[in-house]
Amino acid sequence: MPSAETLRTFVALPLHDTALIERLVSVQRRLQRECPYHTVRWVDSKAIHLTLFFLGDIIAPRRAPIETALKVVADVVRPFEFQVKGLGVFPSSRRPKIIWAGVHEPTGQLKLLHRAVNEALEHVGFEPDSRRFKPHMTLGRIRRRVTRADAAIIGHIIERTDLEVWGEDTAREIVFFQSVLTPQGAEYTALARFPLGG
C-alpha cells in the first residue's frame, strides 16, 4: 500500500483542440447509448490524453530529477501535428478492458518523442517500457464485474464502428501528471508542464 508521501504519476500529451475534444465526447455518448447499461466507466473529457510513460508510485524527492529530464526532452522537440482516428479495444474484442481512440502521426515525430522520454527517464532510474508503442487515447474502461457476454457485446460494437477521423491537434507540451484514484475514477493534476521547443 503506497504511503501518503507517494505520488502516482505519468507523463502525457494533453489535448488542446476544443472541436476534437467535443467530437470525442460525442463518440463517448454514442457508445454509451449502444453499450449495455453501466458496463463502461467513461473518461472525463478534461482527462483524455496520450500517455507517453507511466511512472507509477514515486516518492516526492524523485520529482525534481524527473522534471529536469522532461524539460531537457521538451526543449529539443518541436511541436507537431497528429490525427485522432478510429476506435479499438485492449486487449481483444472478446474480452475488452479499455476502449480507445487511435492516434496517427505519420512523420515519426511522436515515436521519437516517446523514445526520448523513455531514454531520459531511464537515466533517472526508471525501467524503459519494453512494449511496442501503440499511441492511443483511452475513452473508457470496462467495469470489473461486467459479464463475458456483455464484454463481448461491447467488443462487437467497437469493431463495427466506422474508422473515421475524429479530428487533429498539435502536440505543444508534455505534462507530468499526478493521478489520484477515486470511486468515480482517476483524477489528474498537472505537476509540471514543459512546452515543446522550449
Residue pairs with C-beta under 8 A, 6 or more apart in sequence:
2 8
2 57
5 59
5 60
6 57
6 58
6 59
6 60
7 57
7 58
7 59
7 60
7 63
7 178
7 191
8 56
8 57
8 178
8 179
8 180
8 181
9 55
9 56
9 57
9 58
9 66
9 176
9 177
9 178
9 179
9 191
10 51
10 52
10 53
10 54
10 55
10 177
10 179
11 51
11 52
11 53
11 54
11 55
11 70
11 117
11 121
11 174
11 175
11 176
11 177
12 49
12 50
12 51
12 52
12 174
12 175
12 177
13 49
13 50
13 52
13 171
13 173
13 174
13 175
14 49
14 173
14 175
15 21
15 24
15 48
15 49
15 137
15 169
16 169
16 170
16 172
17 167
17 168
17 169
17 170
19 167
20 84
20 166
20 167
20 168
20 169
21 45
21 48
22 45
23 166
23 167
24 45
24 48
24 84
24 101
24 137
24 139
24 166
24 167
25 45
27 87
27 101
27 139
27 166
28 42
28 43
28 45
28 139
28 140
31 40
31 99
31 139
31 140
31 157
31 158
31 161
32 40
32 42
34 157
35 153
35 154
35 157
36 146
36 150
36 153
36 154
38 143
39 142
39 143
39 146
39 150
39 151
39 154
40 99
40 140
40 141
40 142
40 143
40 154
41 140
41 141
41 142
41 143
41 185
42 139
42 140
43 138
43 139
43 140
43 141
43 185
44 185
47 186
47 187
47 188
48 137
48 138
48 139
49 137
49 175
49 177
49 188
50 103
50 135
50 136
50 137
52 113
52 114
52 117
52 174
53 114
53 117
53 118
53 121
53 126
53 129
54 129
55 66
55 121
55 126
58 66
62 124
62 125
63 176
63 191
63 192
65 124
65 125
66 121
66 124
66 176
67 176
67 191
67 192
67 194
68 124
69 120
69 121
69 123
69 124
70 117
70 120
70 174
70 176
70 192
70 194
71 194
72 120
73 113
73 116
73 117
73 120
73 174
73 194
74 173
74 174
74 194
74 195
74 196
74 197
74 198
75 194
75 197
75 198
76 116
77 109
77 112
77 113
77 116
77 196
77 197
78 109
78 196
78 197
79 170
79 171
79 172
79 196
79 197
80 105
80 107
80 109
80 110
80 170
80 171
80 196
81 105
81 168
81 169
81 170
81 171
82 103
82 104
82 105
82 110
82 135
82 168
82 169
82 170
82 171
83 103
83 104
83 105
83 165
83 167
83 168
84 101
84 102
84 103
84 104
84 137
84 165
84 166
84 167
84 168
84 169
85 101
85 102
85 103
85 104
85 163
85 164
85 165
85 166
86 101
86 102
86 163
86 164
87 99
87 100
87 101
87 102
87 139
87 158
87 161
87 163
88 99
88 100
88 102
88 136
88 158
89 96
89 97
89 98
89 99
89 100
89 154
89 155
89 158
90 96
90 97
90 98
90 100
91 97
92 155
93 152
93 155
93 156
93 158
93 159
94 151
94 152
94 155
95 148
95 151
95 152
95 155
96 142
96 151
96 154
96 155
96 158
97 141
97 142
98 138
98 140
98 141
98 142
99 138
99 139
99 140
99 141
99 142
99 154
99 158
100 136
100 137
100 138
100 139
101 136
101 137
101 139
101 166
102 135
102 136
103 110
103 135
103 136
103 137
104 135
105 111
105 135
109 171
110 135
110 171
111 133
113 171
113 174
114 133
114 135
117 174
118 128
118 129
119 128
121 128
122 128
141 185
142 151
142 154
146 154
171 196
172 195
172 196
173 193
173 194
173 195
173 196
174 193
174 194
174 196
175 190
175 192
175 193
175 194
176 190
176 191
176 192
176 193
176 194
177 188
177 189
177 190
177 191
178 188
178 189
178 191
179 186
179 187
179 188
180 186
180 187
180 188
180 189
